């Protein structure tokens, strides 16, 4: 059994935590929202690079060969590899962000349930207090 003021304080603290979690959730969702389209753009760039016949086969007999052609071919391959690694890391980031959003949603649900329990307990305490006051008032009238 807690005092009315103590319950009100706990409700207020719980509301503050809910607000903090919602703000954090919005920030994480914002980061995820700007990351997803970038990943999509990178993926299209990667596909374009991979599917570009001229870039993949930059070395041409009697046209473009030698060290420069080999170096360019190597650069194209390295660039494709870096984009691939970037896509993997971005996917890992998006997965981690989604997990964090889910955790925050779960925490908000828990806090909202806690707040409802505290509010119910507060209502019961207020009712008990009214009943005590009514009994005390009736006792004085006799």
N, C-alpha and C positions, 0 to 999 in steps of 0.2 A: 504494500500500500504506500503510495507516494503522495506528496503534497501537490496541490493544484499548481502552484508556481513551478515546482520541479518538473511536473509533466509538461507545462507550457514551454519551459526552457528546453526540454528534450525534443519537443515537437519543432521548435525553432531551429535547434541544432541539426535535426534531421532534414528540415527544409533547406538549410544552407548546404548540406552535403548533396542533396538531390540537385540543387542548382549548380554546384561545382561539377558534378558528374555530367549534367546536361551540357554545360559549357565545354567540358573536355570532349564529350562525344561530338559536339558540333565542330570543334577544331579538327579532330581526327577525321571526321567525315569530309571536311573541307580539303584536307591534304589528300585523302583518297580520291576525292572528286577531281582534283587537278592532276593527280598522278595517272589515273586510268586513261584519259585521252592522250596523254603524252606517250604512254606505253603503246597505245594503238598506233600513233603516228610513227613511233620507232619501228614497230612491227612492219608497217607498210614500207618504210625506208629499207628495212632489212630484206623484205621480199623483193623489192625493186633491185637492190644490189645483187642478191642471189640470182635473180632471173635475168640480169643484164648480161647477155651473151658476149658483148664487146668487152665489158670489164673483166669477166671471168677468163676470156681468151684474148687478153690484151697482147700477148706475144704472137706476132705474125711473121712467118717466114719471109725473109727478104723485104719486109716492110718495117716492122718494129721488133727488133730482137736485141739480144745482148744484155749487158748488166742493167741498163735502164728498164728494159721490158721485164726482166726478172724481178727487179726491185718493185716495180709498179704492181706486178702480179702478186707479189708477197704482201704489199700494202693493202691491196683489195681484200686478200684473204684475211689479214689481221683485222681490218676494219669490220668485216663480216663477223669475225670471232668476237670482237669487242662489243658489237651491237648485240650479239647473241647472249653474251655474259650479262650485259646491261639489262636485257629483257628478262633473264632469269632472276637477277637481283631485284628488278622492279616487281616481278610477280611475287617474290618472297616478301617484299615490302607491302604490297597490296594485301597479301594473305595475313600478314601481321597486323595491319591496320584494321582489317575486317574482324580479326579475333579480338582486338582491343575494343572495337565498337560493340561487339557482342557482349564482352565482359562488362562494359559500362552499362549497356541496356539491362543486363542481369542485375547489376548493382543497384540501378535506379529502381527496378521492380522490388528488390529486397527492401530498399529504403522506404519506398511508398507503402509497402505492407507494414513495415515497422511504424511509420507515421500513422496509418489507420488504426493500428493496435493502441498506440499512445492516445490518439484522439478518442477512441472508445473508452479507454481507461479514464481519461480526463472527464468525459461526460458522466461516467459512473461516480467519480469523486465529487463532481459538482452536484449531482443529484443527492448523494449522501450528505453533503454539506447543507443543502437546502432542507433535507429531511431533519437533520439535527437542529438547524435554526428554527424550523417550524415546531419541533417538539419543545425546544427551549422557550419559545414564545408562548406556546400553549401552557406550559408549566407556570409561567409568570402570571398568566391571566387567572389561574385558579385561586 
